[in-house]
Amino acid sequence: MFEAVTARSSHRRSGVRAALAAATVVAGVCGAPQLAPLAAMPGPLGVLLTADGGPLANSGIALIMGPSMMPTPSLQFAETVNELFLEPQGFAGQLQVLTTPQEPYMLDTSLATGAQILFDKVQELIESGQVDADNPVTVFGYSQSAALTTLAMEQLQEAGVPSSAVNFVLIGNSANPIGGMLVGFENVPEIARLMGQSDVTLGNPTPNDLYPTSIYTLEYDGYADFPKYASNIFSTLNAIMGMGIQHVAYMGLTPEQIAEATLLESSPDSTISSYMIESEYLPLLWPLLFVPVTGKPLYELMEPAMRILVNLGYGNIEHGWNDGPADVPTEVTMDPQVIDWNEVNAALAVAAQTGWNNFVDAILDPATYQVTEMIDNPALAPLLAAGDGVGLADSSDVQGMLQGLTNMMWESLVGQYLDPAYWEAQG
């Protein structure tokens, strides 16, 4: 994963358990619309489309919404979205940035307001004759703006807008049926109660029977891909680490990575197509990659076995996403899971040998002993690419980009609790 984006970023060289889970749920998902029309983008670059041009080929307008704390996405953000997630599906129309609240606090209010803004804009496009069943509008959402589309879809359906008139493309979706934190913890009473006190209503997964929806998820993104078995401490901690790494890395992906995403199984006649983008690195061990000399060998030693232990939280040993139809809500449970320890032990034995071989290779690799600046570490390349993709800083201002990414991750995890406005909202 990280090697794939190095070229793209190389120009920048210049109880207690419930409370913890509740805090992480609140942190990351948390007027008239302002629209900025953008010029149509050039055709797809090296991405193969289906024979009919792709599911978005007839769409002439795309409404682009940002994640939490980004109410009005930048021009660079919109262009990156188009290159990575729209053009590969055949879109060749006009991009319009849609301003929505994206407040980190009072999530219910922010979601409801954003959904109303989106609904009003789609209705406006339909009434003006720019959108109909033959010329649908495409809606893009990321994180909180992905979650608010659930409410907007329900409003559109009630207003009689046909399914063929609107397409949705969502990334980092906290309302993702299979792993979204807003969905998974709905039936955990302690967390649901704590969330309700913070103006966060759990539930409301992306509907699987209203409008065509493509959902892209980075493996181990804790907000969109939380493990079913939360009692697995390795899996839960890995997901929490993924909130600060995977969740902000979508805009640093390459078209090739997205084209190679795994299409998960959905229910018959479902309107959801759910794609999982596999992660080369494990978030839980990712910090080791920044330790000079010893970090990389230790990572290589531990990663194969640790990945198996992490994946167990998702109900398997092969991959880091929950089993079952991707459009059916997955409930998080604190109950222990039934494990075939013969299978697990056999897999761990193989992983231990693989880890040892990788460790030896790293020890013998001369590059291991070359201490480089943090900015040149390949593990950081996807986040730098993401910072560039969302327009956090000029490509020449590496320090500013890193600061922007740091601020985003800090605010996402704990920053709101240091803001007096949050505590005033609690009344």
C-alpha positions in Angstrom: 0.0 0.0 0.0 2.6 2.5 1.1 5.0 1.8 -1.8 2.2 2.4 -4.3 1.8 6.0 -3.2 5.5 6.9 -2.6 5.8 8.2 -6.2 2.7 10.4 -5.7 4.2 12.0 -2.6 7.9 12.1 -3.4 7.6 15.7 -4.6 7.0 16.7 -1.0 10.5 16.0 0.2 10.7 19.7 0.9 -17.7 1.0 32.5 -14.2 2.0 31.5 -14.5 -0.2 28.4 -17.8 1.4 27.4 -16.6 4.9 28.2 -13.6 4.4 26.0 -15.7 3.1 23.1 -18.2 6.0 23.6 -15.4 8.5 23.4 -14.1 7.1 20.2 -17.6 7.0 18.7 -18.3 10.7 19.5 -14.9 11.9 18.3 -14.7 10.9 14.7 -18.1 11.1 13.3 -18.6 14.1 14.7 -27.6 28.2 6.8 -28.2 27.9 3.1 -25.9 25.7 1.1 -22.9 27.3 -0.6 -22.0 25.7 -3.9 -18.8 26.2 -5.9 -19.1 24.8 -9.4 -15.9 23.3 -10.8 -14.8 22.7 -14.3 -15.3 19.2 -15.7 -12.3 17.0 -15.1 -10.4 15.1 -17.9 -11.1 11.5 -18.6 -9.9 8.6 -16.5 -6.2 8.0 -16.3 -5.3 4.3 -16.7 -8.5 3.0 -15.1 -10.6 0.5 -17.0 -14.3 1.0 -17.1 -17.1 -1.5 -17.8 -18.3 -2.0 -21.3 -21.1 0.5 -20.9 -18.8 3.2 -19.6 -19.5 2.7 -15.9 -22.4 3.2 -13.5 -21.9 7.0 -13.3 -21.5 7.5 -17.1 -24.8 9.2 -17.4 -24.4 11.5 -14.4 -23.7 15.1 -15.3 -23.3 16.6 -11.8 -21.5 15.4 -8.7 -22.1 17.0 -5.3 -19.0 16.8 -3.2 -19.2 17.0 0.6 -16.3 17.0 3.1 -15.6 15.0 6.3 -15.9 16.3 9.9 -14.3 19.7 10.4 -14.2 20.4 6.6 -17.6 22.0 5.8 -16.5 23.4 2.5 -14.0 21.1 0.7 -11.2 22.6 -1.4 -10.8 22.5 -5.2 -8.0 20.0 -4.6 -10.3 17.8 -2.5 -12.9 17.7 -5.3 -10.3 16.9 -8.0 -8.9 14.1 -5.9 -12.4 12.6 -5.3 -13.0 12.8 -9.0 -9.8 11.0 -9.9 -10.0 8.3 -7.3 -13.7 7.5 -6.9 -15.8 9.0 -9.7 -13.9 8.8 -12.9 -13.2 5.1 -12.5 -17.0 4.6 -12.5 -17.4 6.6 -15.7 -18.2 10.0 -14.3 -17.3 12.8 -16.7 -19.5 15.7 -15.6 -19.3 18.8 -13.5 -18.2 18.9 -9.9 -20.0 21.0 -7.3 -18.7 21.5 -3.8 -21.6 21.5 -1.3 -21.2 23.2 2.1 -22.6 21.3 5.0 -22.0 21.9 8.8 -19.6 18.9 9.5 -19.6 19.9 13.2 -17.5 17.7 15.5 -20.0 18.3 18.4 -23.8 17.9 18.5 -23.6 15.3 15.8 -27.4 14.7 15.5 -28.0 18.4 14.7 -25.1 18.5 12.3 -26.2 15.4 10.5 -29.9 16.5 10.3 -28.9 20.0 9.0 -26.5 18.5 6.4 -29.1 16.0 5.2 -31.6 18.8 4.7 -29.1 20.9 2.7 -28.3 17.9 0.5 -32.0 17.1 0.1 -32.8 20.7 -0.9 -30.0 20.8 -3.4 -31.1 17.5 -5.1 -34.7 18.7 -5.3 -33.5 22.0 -6.8 -31.5 20.2 -9.5 -34.6 18.0 -10.3 -37.0 20.9 -10.5 -34.6 22.9 -12.7 -34.5 19.9 -15.2 -30.8 19.2 -14.6 -31.4 15.8 -13.0 -33.8 13.0 -13.8 -33.8 9.3 -14.1 -31.8 9.4 -17.3 -29.3 12.0 -16.0 -28.8 11.2 -12.3 -26.9 13.3 -9.8 -24.0 11.7 -8.0 -23.5 12.4 -4.3 -20.1 12.0 -2.6 -19.7 11.7 1.1 -16.7 11.1 3.4 -17.0 10.2 7.1 -19.7 12.4 8.7 -21.0 13.5 5.3 -21.3 9.8 4.3 -23.4 9.1 7.4 -25.8 12.0 6.8 -26.7 10.5 3.4 -28.9 7.9 5.3 -31.2 10.7 6.4 -31.1 12.3 3.0 -32.0 9.1 1.2 -35.0 8.6 3.4 -36.1 12.2 2.7 -35.6 11.7 -1.0 -37.6 8.5 -1.0 -40.5 10.1 0.9 -40.5 12.9 -1.7 -40.9 10.4 -4.5 -37.4 10.8 -6.0 -36.8 7.6 -8.1 -33.9 5.4 -7.3 -32.5 5.9 -10.8 -32.1 9.7 -10.2 -29.4 9.7 -7.5 -26.2 7.7 -7.1 -24.1 7.8 -3.9 -20.4 7.2 -3.5 -19.3 7.0 0.2 -15.9 6.6 1.8 -14.9 6.2 5.5 -18.6 5.7 6.2 -19.3 5.6 9.9 -22.8 4.4 9.0 -21.4 1.5 7.1 -23.6 -1.5 7.8 -20.7 -3.8 8.1 -18.4 -2.1 10.6 -19.6 1.5 11.0 -19.3 2.6 14.6 -22.6 4.5 14.5 -24.2 1.2 13.5 -22.3 -1.5 15.5 -22.8 -0.1 19.0 -26.5 0.6 18.6 -27.5 -2.5 20.7 -24.8 -1.9 23.5 -27.0 -0.2 26.1 -24.3 1.6 28.1 -22.8 3.1 25.0 -26.1 3.9 23.4 -27.1 5.8 26.6 -23.8 7.7 26.7 -24.1 8.6 23.1 -27.6 9.8 23.5 -26.5 12.2 26.3 -23.9 13.6 23.8 -26.5 14.2 21.0 -25.4 11.2 19.1 -28.1 8.7 18.0 -26.7 5.3 17.1 -28.1 3.2 14.3 -29.3 4.5 10.9 -27.1 2.4 8.7 -26.8 3.2 5.0 -30.1 1.8 3.4 -29.7 -1.2 1.1 -33.0 -0.8 -0.7 -33.3 2.9 -1.7 -30.5 4.3 -4.0 -27.5 2.8 -5.8 -24.6 3.2 -3.3 -20.9 2.4 -3.6 -19.1 2.3 -0.2 -15.3 2.2 -0.1 -13.6 1.2 3.2 -10.0 1.0 4.2 -9.3 -2.2 6.1 -8.9 -1.4 9.9 -10.5 2.1 9.6 -12.0 2.0 13.1 -14.8 4.4 12.2 -16.0 2.4 9.2 -14.5 -1.1 9.9 -14.8 -1.8 13.6 -14.5 -5.4 14.7 -17.6 -7.3 15.8 -15.8 -8.9 18.8 -14.8 -5.9 20.7 -13.5 -8.0 23.6 -10.5 -8.8 21.4 -8.2 -6.2 22.8 -5.7 -6.5 19.9 -8.5 -6.0 17.4 -10.1 -3.1 19.3 -6.8 -1.3 19.9 -5.9 -1.7 16.2 -9.2 -0.2 15.1 -8.7 2.7 17.4 -5.2 3.3 15.9 -6.9 3.0 12.5 -9.1 6.0 13.4 -6.1 8.2 13.3 -4.3 6.5 10.4 -6.6 4.7 8.0 -9.5 7.1 8.4 -7.5 10.1 7.1 -5.7 8.1 4.4 -8.4 7.7 1.8 -7.4 10.7 -0.3 -3.8 9.4 -0.5 -4.8 6.2 -2.3 -4.0 5.5 -5.9 -6.5 4.6 -8.7 -4.8 1.2 -8.8 -5.4 0.4 -5.1 -9.1 1.3 -5.5 -9.4 -0.8 -8.7 -8.0 -3.7 -6.8 -10.5 -3.4 -3.9 -12.4 -6.5 -2.9 -16.1 -6.4 -3.7 -17.9 -7.8 -0.7 -21.0 -10.0 -0.9 -24.3 -8.2 -0.4 -27.9 -9.5 -0.1 -29.8 -10.2 -3.3 -31.3 -7.1 -4.9 -29.3 -4.9 -2.6 -28.5 -1.3 -3.8 -25.2 -1.3 -1.9 -21.9 -2.3 -3.5 -19.3 -2.4 -0.7 -15.6 -2.4 -1.5 -12.8 -3.2 1.0 -9.3 -1.8 0.3 -6.8 -4.0 2.0 -4.1 -2.5 4.2 -0.5 -3.5 3.7 0.5 -2.4 7.2 -1.1 -3.0 10.6 -2.1 0.2 12.4 -1.4 -1.3 15.9 2.3 -1.8 15.0 2.6 1.2 12.6 4.5 3.4 15.1 7.4 0.8 15.1 8.2 1.8 11.6 9.4 5.2 12.8 11.9 3.8 15.3 15.4 4.0 13.9 17.2 0.8 13.1 15.3 -1.6 15.4 11.8 -0.6 14.5 11.5 -2.1 11.0 12.9 -5.6 12.0 10.6 -5.7 15.1 7.6 -4.8 12.9 8.5 -7.5 10.5 8.9 -10.1 13.3 5.6 -9.3 15.0 3.3 -8.4 12.1 2.3 -11.8 10.7 1.1 -13.3 14.0 -0.4 -10.0 15.2 -2.4 -9.6 12.1 -4.0 -13.0 12.8 -4.8 -12.0 16.3 -6.3 -8.7 15.1 -8.4 -10.4 12.4 -9.9 -12.8 15.0 -11.9 -9.8 16.2 -13.6 -9.7 12.8 -14.5 -13.4 13.1 -11.7 -14.9 10.9 -8.0 -15.2 10.5 -7.7 -14.1 6.8 -8.8 -10.5 6.6 -9.7 -7.4 8.7 -13.5 -7.0 8.0 -16.6 -8.6 9.5 -18.1 -11.7 7.8 -21.6 -11.7 6.4 -23.5 -9.7 3.8 -21.9 -6.2 3.6 -25.3 -4.5 3.5 -26.7 -6.1 6.7 -25.8 -4.3 10.0 -23.1 -6.0 12.1 -23.7 -5.7 15.8 -20.7 -5.2 18.0 -20.6 -7.6 21.0 -18.5 -7.9 24.1 -19.3 -11.7 24.3 -16.3 -14.0 23.7 -16.2 -15.7 20.3 -16.1 -19.3 19.5 -12.6 -20.1 18.1 -11.2 -23.2 16.5 -7.9 -23.1 18.3 -6.4 -25.9 16.3 -6.8 -23.8 13.1 -5.6 -20.6 14.9 -2.5 -22.3 16.4 -1.6 -23.8 13.1 -1.8 -20.4 11.4 0.2 -18.7 14.2 2.9 -21.3 13.8 3.2 -20.5 10.1 3.0 -16.7 10.9 5.8 -17.0 13.5 8.1 -18.6 11.0 7.2 -16.0 8.4 7.8 -13.2 10.9 11.2 -14.7 11.8 12.2 -14.9 8.1 11.1 -11.3 7.6 13.0 -10.2 10.7 16.2 -11.8 9.5 15.8 -10.2 6.0 15.4 -6.8 7.6 18.4 -7.3 9.9 20.5 -8.2 6.8 19.2 -5.3 4.7 21.7 -2.4 4.7 18.8 0.0 4.3 17.7 -0.8 7.8 20.7 1.0 9.2 20.3 4.1 7.2 18.6 6.7 9.4 16.5 9.0 7.4 14.3 12.0 8.2 10.8 11.2 9.2 9.5 12.8 6.0 11.3 10.2 3.9 9.8 7.2 5.8 7.7 5.2 3.3 5.2 4.5 6.0 4.3 8.2 6.1 3.8 8.5 2.3 0.1 7.7 2.3 -0.7 10.3 4.9 1.4 12.9 3.1 -0.5 12.0 -0.1 -3.8 12.3 1.7 -2.8 15.8 3.0 -2.0 16.9 -0.5 -5.2 15.3 -1.8 -7.5 17.2 0.5 -5.5 20.5 0.1 -4.3 20.8 3.7 -1.2 22.6 2.5 0.8 23.5 -0.6 2.9 20.6 -1.8 6.1 22.5 -1.0 5.0 23.1 2.6 5.7 19.7 4.1 5.7 21.0 7.7 2.3 22.7 7.2 0.9 19.5 5.7 2.2 17.4 8.7 0.7 19.9 11.1 -2.6 19.8 9.3 -2.7 16.0 9.5 -1.7 16.1 13.2 -4.4 18.6 14.0 -7.0 16.5 12.1 -6.0 13.3 14.0 -5.8 15.0 17.4 -9.2 16.7 17.0 -10.7 13.5 15.7 -9.7 11.5 18.8 -9.6 13.8 21.8 -9.6 17.5 20.7 -13.3 18.1 21.3 -13.0 17.4 25.0 -10.6 20.3 25.4 -13.1 22.7 23.9 -15.4 24.5 26.4 -18.2 24.5 23.8 -18.4 20.7 24.1 -19.0 20.9 27.8 -21.5 23.7 27.4 -23.4 21.6 25.0 -23.6 18.8 27.6 -25.7 21.2 29.7 
